[in-house]
Amino acid sequence: MAGRVALVTGAAAGIGAACARQLAADGLAVGVLDIEASRCTGTVEAIRAAGGKAVALGADIADRAQVNAAVAELRASLGPVAVLVNNAGIPGFCPFLEMTDAVWGEMMRVNLTGAFVVTQVVLPDMVAAGWGRVINISSMAAQKGAKDMAHYAASKGGMIAMTKALAHEFGPQGITFNTVPPRFITQTLMSDASFAASKQPLALDAEIAAGPITRAGVPADIASAVSWLASEGAGFVTGQVIGVNGGRYI
Ligand SMILES: NC(=O)c1ccc[n+]([C@@H]2O[C@H](COP(=O)([O-])OP(=O)(O)OC[C@H]3O[C@@H](n4cnc5c(N)ncnc54)[C@H](O)[C@@H]3O)[C@@H](O)[C@H]2O)c1
């Protein structure tokens, strides 16, 4: 993988930061993108301190002009993109009958349109190279459903469906599309905020105890699946939903 370039969105923190660090350890140069470039400093410094190459990029993933500018900056500094991890996303909890058009729309804008925009901007590099890997971080909420999360589950379900459709469309051009739907990954901004909002630490303890794997997940669990899906060895794997959830959805 050495010499290839990866772009990871939402890589300032949590799962995205772990994916960026892992891909850099695998030998890729990494574009570390988040809503503000200044937020990416920690991830970029960690990669450089470990001897890797990284650049901080700022863009709202659903704003095409900002994404165009960030990807142009990445191409100019590190080269064309071979691996894309669509990880940036927002959570949300809202009873369905109280859900406004604005709340629904913002969820779709970031989680689904954002992945559409970034993928469309980056994909020509992979088409030109005849090789590429796209890994979409969706959610177990799309597989199993989640109370008060109709908008979030629908946005991630759309991401899973888009992954499968693009696997068909771009497989002949050497590009694989897969999705990792996590559940219960701690040590991220999103999970810390969600667990605080839920005010139900006992329910979380009960979920851990219920297993099958009796621990919470950590960002490195997702990063190792992403690392494999990005690798040369995963070239016969496309259109797949690779659950990294401690067996909570089987
Ligand atoms: N943590 C979990 O348990 C869990 C479970 C299922 C799915 N996921 C998914 O995994 C992904 C990462 O989650 P996390 O827990 O690491 O969250 P996180 O909040 O720690 O990280 C998400 C990052 O995305 C960035 N971001 C948000 N909106 C953006 C936008 N419009 N443009 C650019 N960047 C934006 C945030 O600034 C943040 O740095 C998300 O897509 C989330 O839905 C997480």
The ligand as a MOL file (V3000), in Angstrom:
LIG
                    3D

  0  0  0     0  0            999 V3000
M  V30 BEGIN CTAB
M  V30 COUNTS 44 48 0 0 0
M  V30 BEGIN ATOM
M  V30 1 N -19.4440 5.6050 17.9710 0
M  V30 2 C -20.3620 4.7060 17.6700 0
M  V30 3 O -20.7800 3.9070 18.5160 0
M  V30 4 C -20.9290 4.6270 16.2740 0
M  V30 5 C -21.9200 3.6770 16.0370 0
M  V30 6 C -22.4530 3.5700 14.7580 0
M  V30 7 C -21.9910 4.3920 13.7400 0
M  V30 8 N -21.0290 5.3060 13.9930 0 CHG=1
M  V30 9 C -20.5990 6.1550 12.8740 0
M  V30 10 O -19.1960 6.2420 12.8390 0
M  V30 11 C -18.7940 7.5130 12.3310 0
M  V30 12 C -17.7910 8.1590 13.2770 0
M  V30 13 O -18.3970 8.2900 14.5450 0
M  V30 14 P -17.6280 8.6650 15.8670 0
M  V30 15 O -18.3390 7.9670 16.9730 0
M  V30 16 O -16.1500 8.5030 15.6930 0 CHG=-1
M  V30 17 O -18.0460 10.2200 15.9610 0
M  V30 18 P -17.2260 11.5460 16.3020 0
M  V30 19 O -18.2850 12.5650 16.5890 0
M  V30 20 O -16.1810 11.2830 17.3330 0
M  V30 21 O -16.5300 11.8860 14.9290 0
M  V30 22 C -17.2470 12.3570 13.8120 0
M  V30 23 C -16.4190 13.4300 13.1470 0
M  V30 24 O -17.1410 13.8710 11.9770 0
M  V30 25 C -16.9920 15.2720 11.8900 0
M  V30 26 N -18.0880 15.8440 11.1250 0
M  V30 27 C -19.4010 15.9210 11.4690 0
M  V30 28 N -20.0920 16.5610 10.5180 0
M  V30 29 C -19.2000 16.8940 9.5390 0
M  V30 30 C -19.3210 17.5580 8.2860 0
M  V30 31 N -20.5040 18.0380 7.8560 0
M  V30 32 N -18.2190 17.7310 7.5420 0
M  V30 33 C -17.0160 17.2690 7.9710 0
M  V30 34 N -16.8440 16.6230 9.1450 0
M  V30 35 C -17.9370 16.4390 9.9180 0
M  V30 36 C -17.0020 15.7690 13.3400 0
M  V30 37 O -16.4260 17.0570 13.4610 0
M  V30 38 C -16.2080 14.6590 14.0410 0
M  V30 39 O -14.8280 14.9650 14.1280 0
M  V30 40 C -20.0770 8.3330 12.1680 0
M  V30 41 O -20.4740 8.3460 10.8100 0
M  V30 42 C -21.0780 7.5750 13.0140 0
M  V30 43 O -22.4090 7.7370 12.5510 0
M  V30 44 C -20.4860 5.4550 15.2400 0
M  V30 END ATOM
M  V30 BEGIN BOND
M  V30 1 1 1 2
M  V30 2 2 2 3
M  V30 3 1 2 4
M  V30 4 1 4 5
M  V30 5 2 4 44
M  V30 6 2 5 6
M  V30 7 1 6 7
M  V30 8 2 7 8
M  V30 9 1 8 9
M  V30 10 1 8 44
M  V30 11 1 9 10
M  V30 12 1 9 42
M  V30 13 1 10 11
M  V30 14 1 11 12
M  V30 15 1 11 40
M  V30 16 1 12 13
M  V30 17 1 13 14
M  V30 18 2 14 15
M  V30 19 1 14 16
M  V30 20 1 14 17
M  V30 21 1 17 18
M  V30 22 2 18 19
M  V30 23 1 18 20
M  V30 24 1 18 21
M  V30 25 1 21 22
M  V30 26 1 22 23
M  V30 27 1 23 24
M  V30 28 1 23 38
M  V30 29 1 24 25
M  V30 30 1 25 26
M  V30 31 1 25 36
M  V30 32 1 26 27
M  V30 33 1 26 35
M  V30 34 2 27 28
M  V30 35 1 28 29
M  V30 36 1 29 30
M  V30 37 2 29 35
M  V30 38 1 30 31
M  V30 39 2 30 32
M  V30 40 1 32 33
M  V30 41 2 33 34
M  V30 42 1 34 35
M  V30 43 1 36 37
M  V30 44 1 36 38
M  V30 45 1 38 39
M  V30 46 1 40 41
M  V30 47 1 40 42
M  V30 48 1 42 43
M  V30 END BOND
M  V30 END CTAB
M  END
